[in-house]
Amino acid sequence: MDDQQSRRQLLKPDQAEREAKPSTRTIPKNDTTAKNTTTVSTVNTPPAAEVMKPTDVAKTPSGFLAGLIFGLGSKVTDMDVKAPQLDQEFICGWGAAFINITSTFPINKAIFRQQLQGISGYQAMQQLSSEGLRHLYRGLLPPLLQKTTTVSIMFGSYQNFRVRIDNFFPGVPQPVNHAVAAIMAGTLEATLAPFERIQTLLQNQTYQKRFNNTWHAGKELWAFGLREYYRGLTPILMRNGPSNVVFFLGREYLSEHTPDFEKGPSRLAKDFICGACLGAVISTFFFPLNVVKTRMQSQVGGPFNSVWKSFQVVWAERDRSLKSLFRGYHLNYTRSFISWGIINASYEYLMQLFHRAKTTGLLQAPHMQEQVSVAQQELATPEHVHWKKK
C-alpha cells in the first residue's frame, strides 16, 4: 500500500487521480438494456495469461521439430495421466528383421559373391559349399545388428514421422506427406551404414584372412578414420529414401485395394504376398545401384570415388554389358521376394500380438493401472480441468 501511495506522489495530479478512481462506462438512455443512465464500475485487472494446450504446442514449428527429434507430443489422448506405452512399431520391426536374417543369410551371401565377382549362381554356391558350414554364417553379426536396427527404425520412425507430418500439414495430400515421412525414415536408416560396410568386407573372399570377425574389422577400419566407416554412403542414401517411398505407399495401396482378412492364414498369406511383391520390384530396380555400392565398400583405404566414377569402373569390368551388370538379379529378387514377404508378414503378425496383449491387459503393469485409475477418478470430479482432444 505504501509503495502505491509513493508512486502516486511521483505522478502528475491528473494521472494520479485517474489511477486512483475506477474506470467508468456510461450506458446511453436509448440503450434497450437500461431505461436510465447507469454508471458501471469496472476493475482494472490484468488479462489472464493464455495457456497453450499440448495440441497447440505440437502444431507450432518448434513443437513439430521437437516432436520429430525427441518424440514430444506424438500421442494426445483424453487423459493427462496415462500409462506409458511401448513403441510396438520399433519392436515388431526388430523382430521381423531377426526372423528374416536368420532364414535368408546363406542366399544373401551367394548373391553378394555374384555382385562382387560377376560369377553365376552355381559358381557362388560352389564357393560357399567348398568353404564349409563353419564359414557359411561368417559375417552374420553385422547384418543381424544392422538389419534388425534399420528395419526397426524404418517401420517405427516412418509411423512417427507420418503421424506428425499429417497433423502439422493437414492440407497437404496424404501421399505427399507419407512420401516425405518415408524419405526421412530412409535417411535416418543411413546412419547405420558402418554395419553394412563391415558386412561387405567380411563377406568378401579377399579379406577372409585379414579380418577375423566383426569387432576386428571395425577396429582395423578405425586406423583409416571415421570417414572410412561411411564409405559408400551416397548410394545408400540414393537407395533408402526412394525404396521406402515405394514400399510404404505401395503397402498402403495394396492394403486398401485387396480383400481384408482380419486374422488367420489368409491374413498371413496376404501380408506375405504384398511384402514379397514390393520387395522383389524394389530390389530389381535398385540392383545396379547396389552393385556400385558393393564395389565402393569392398575397398579399404585409398581415394573416395564418386558414385558415377564407381559406376564407370563397374561398367568397364562388366564389358559394358547390361546383362553382366544385372548378373545375379534372379537370385536377388528371389531373396528379396522371400525376405520382404517374411518381414511384412512377421511385422503384421507381431503387431496383432501386441494389440491382443494390450486389449487383454497383459502389457499393463500394476503401477500403470494405478495411474490410470487415479486419472479416471480425477476426471470424474467437476473441479478437474482437463484438455480434450478436439
Secondary structure, DSSP 8 states (H G I E B T S, - for coil): -HHHHHHHHHS-HHHHHHHHS-EEEEE-TT-TT-SS-EEEEE-----------HHHHHTSHHHHHHHHHH-TTS---S-SS------HHHHHHHHHHHHHHHHHHHHHHHHHHHHHH---HHHHHHHHHHH-GGGTTTT-HHHHHHHHHHHHHHHHHHHHHHHHHHHH-TTS-HHHHHHHHHHHHHHHHGGGHHHHHHHHHHH-GGGTTT--SHHHHHHHHHTT-GGGGGTTHHHHHHHHHHHHHHHHHHHHHHHHSS----SSHHHHHHHHHHHHHHHHHHHHHTHHHHHHHHHHHT--SS----HHHHHHHHHHHTTT-HHHHTTTHHHHHHHHHHHHHHHHHHHHHHHHHHHHHHHHTTT--HHHHHHHHHHHHHHHSTT-------
